[in-house]
Amino acid sequence: MKTAVRLCLLLAFMPTSPAHAGWQAVEKVETYAISGQSGPELYASIGGRGPLLGKRRVIAHTNFKLTWVRD
C-alpha cells in the first residue's frame, strides 16, 4: 500500500509531458428517439434504437480507453 501511495505522489508532482500539454477532451452527444409509456416499453425502445456497437445495439457507447485497474 505504501508503494502505491508513493507512486501516486510521484506521478502527481511530475511535470506534464509536452505531448499531452495540448490535449483536450472532446464530448460528443448524439441523441436518438425512443417511444413507450411504461418502464419496460421505454427500456425495450432504448435497447432497440441505441447506437450500434459491432452488430448489437447498446444504450450508450464511449470510446474511452481505460488504462488502469483496481486491485
C-alpha positions as a Python dict, from the first residue, in 0.01 Angstrom:
ca = {
    (1, 'M'): (0, 0, 0),
    (2, 'K'): (282, 240, 86),
    (3, 'T'): (437, 178, -253),
    (4, 'A'): (112, 268, -427),
    (5, 'V'): (81, 591, -228),
    (6, 'R'): (440, 688, -308),
    (7, 'L'): (386, 615, -675),
    (8, 'C'): (71, 829, -680),
    (9, 'L'): (252, 1117, -511),
    (10, 'L'): (542, 1089, -753),
    (11, 'L'): (312, 1091, -1054),
    (12, 'A'): (110, 1382, -916),
    (13, 'F'): (416, 1603, -892),
    (14, 'M'): (577, 1509, -1222),
    (15, 'P'): (558, 1778, -1488),
    (16, 'T'): (312, 1723, -1770),
    (17, 'S'): (478, 1593, -2083),
    (18, 'P'): (473, 1831, -2383),
    (19, 'A'): (293, 1570, -2596),
    (20, 'H'): (-12, 1587, -2369),
    (21, 'A'): (1, 1961, -2299),
    (22, 'G'): (-225, 2044, -2595),
    (23, 'W'): (-464, 1752, -2550),
    (24, 'Q'): (-823, 1835, -2467),
    (25, 'A'): (-1117, 1602, -2413),
    (26, 'V'): (-1398, 1621, -2668),
    (27, 'E'): (-1754, 1542, -2568),
    (28, 'K'): (-1989, 1437, -2845),
    (29, 'V'): (-2355, 1373, -2767),
    (30, 'E'): (-2582, 1202, -3018),
    (31, 'T'): (-2945, 1159, -2918),
    (32, 'Y'): (-3196, 912, -3058),
    (33, 'A'): (-3574, 893, -3037),
    (34, 'I'): (-3746, 640, -2813),
    (35, 'S'): (-4111, 561, -2754),
    (36, 'G'): (-4323, 389, -2493),
    (37, 'Q'): (-4544, 457, -2194),
    (38, 'S'): (-4424, 209, -1932),
    (39, 'G'): (-4079, 135, -1797),
    (40, 'P'): (-4044, -194, -1988),
    (41, 'E'): (-4163, -32, -2314),
    (42, 'L'): (-3914, 254, -2278),
    (43, 'Y'): (-3633, 13, -2191),
    (44, 'A'): (-3711, -203, -2495),
    (45, 'S'): (-3719, 105, -2718),
    (46, 'I'): (-3383, 224, -2586),
    (47, 'G'): (-3232, -120, -2646),
    (48, 'G'): (-3375, -139, -2998),
    (49, 'R'): (-3277, 209, -3115),
    (50, 'G'): (-2949, 280, -2938),
    (51, 'P'): (-2611, 316, -3107),
    (52, 'L'): (-2458, 15, -3279),
    (53, 'L'): (-2155, -145, -3121),
    (54, 'G'): (-2043, -408, -3365),
    (55, 'K'): (-2362, -589, -3468),
    (56, 'R'): (-2555, -515, -3146),
    (57, 'R'): (-2746, -216, -3015),
    (58, 'V'): (-2643, -60, -2685),
    (59, 'I'): (-2796, 213, -2468),
    (60, 'A'): (-2475, 418, -2459),
    (61, 'H'): (-2129, 399, -2610),
    (62, 'T'): (-1791, 552, -2535),
    (63, 'N'): (-1454, 505, -2697),
    (64, 'F'): (-1275, 597, -2373),
    (65, 'K'): (-976, 371, -2323),
    (66, 'L'): (-948, 252, -1964),
    (67, 'T'): (-580, 227, -1876),
    (68, 'W'): (-596, 140, -1506),
    (69, 'V'): (-729, -147, -1300),
    (70, 'R'): (-846, -191, -941),
    (71, 'D'): (-651, -411, -703),
}
